[in-house]
Structures are given as C-alpha cells and as structure tokens.
Amino acid sequence: MTEHTVAARLTAFSLPAMPPELPISDVSYVVDDTSVGRMLLARSESGALIASAFVPDSDTEDFWLRRLARQVSPRVLRLPRALDLARRELDAYLGGRRKEFDLPTALVLATPFQRIVLGHLSAAVAYGHRTTYGALANDIERPKAARAVGAALGANPLCIIVPCHRVVAASGALTGYAGGLAAKEYLLALEAHT
C-alpha cells in the first residue's frame, strides 16, 4: 500500500476535532476519591441525586451499578460532568466550607420505611448535632424499632447527603457506618469543628 493510499484511507475515517456530546442518560454516575473514601454519585435524568454511596472496591461499585440498573433504569452511563454540582457541593462539605446541601435528591432506592427514617433524620438532626437510634425511633413514633431504624440507616442510599453519620448508640459510641467507622468519626469531627 502506498503512502498516498494510506493517507486517503485515514482521511476517509477522520474523527471530528471534539468528541461527541453524550446525552444525559436515565442514570448518570461518577466515582470519585474523597477525603472519606471512594464514592459513587448518581443522578436521575431529572437531575435529582439518587445515590451517594461508598464504593471501596470494584465489587461494591458493580453492586451499586446493578442496583441502579434494576431499581431505576438499565440506562446507566458514567457521565462525570452531569455530576459536577454534586461533586462541588460534596467537596465543599468535606472541606468544611458548606454545612448544607442544595442538591435536589430523591430516595428512589429506599423502601417506604427507610424514607420515613431518612426524611425525619434530614429534617430533625442539624449539622453538628447527634441523635441515637432509640431517639430517632421515638421521633417517628416507633419506640420499639431502634434496630429497624439502624437497618434503615445502614441501607441509606444517600450517605453524607442524608446524614446517617449523625446517629450514634445510646452510650454515645460510634457504631456501624457504610464508609467505615473512621469515615464516621471524620465526619462527626468535621461537623464539631466548623
């Protein structure tokens, strides 16, 4: 093949100067390294944040992607720019420059009971404050459901955004957290000092 033939074939297959813009999918996501661990952020087509999950390894990331595909839509694309606002707000929060999130959220991955627990938690426990599993159960008028409240918090699909890290044991001890106890301790210390 001559040089002229190769050049002609390459010209026929030339790529545009800019990559094509992909449309927003039903679910857009990104995985970022943060000061508290590797996190997956996902939003719906409407722009609401639907997941903020700790994904320390590829198996956990795959679990969340399968969950999004099964419960929201099979059209899940990695589109980092679609999550720019969420990334900026999370970064500002973790840097101590923000105390509240302005992001629209949707608890589409939560059960009805989880929505009650997480909704009340968001509304009732302010930045820098803590509550207990028992107190939260009392607040939602289910005084004997402290363990169920704990399970609902353990399945929180919007970690940090919906502040389940603010819930501790009755003794004040730190208990389980999806990002690990070191992440929970970091978040509570951050809120205590800003």
PyMOL commands that set and color helices and strands:
alter all, ss='L'
color gray80, all
select helices_A, chain A and resi 3-12+58-71+80-94+112-124+133-139+146-154+164-166+181-193
alter helices_A, ss='H'
color red, helices_A
select strands_A, chain A and resi 27-34+37-44+49-54+76-78+131-132+167-168
alter strands_A, ss='S'
color yellow, strands_A
deselect
rebuild
show_as cartoon
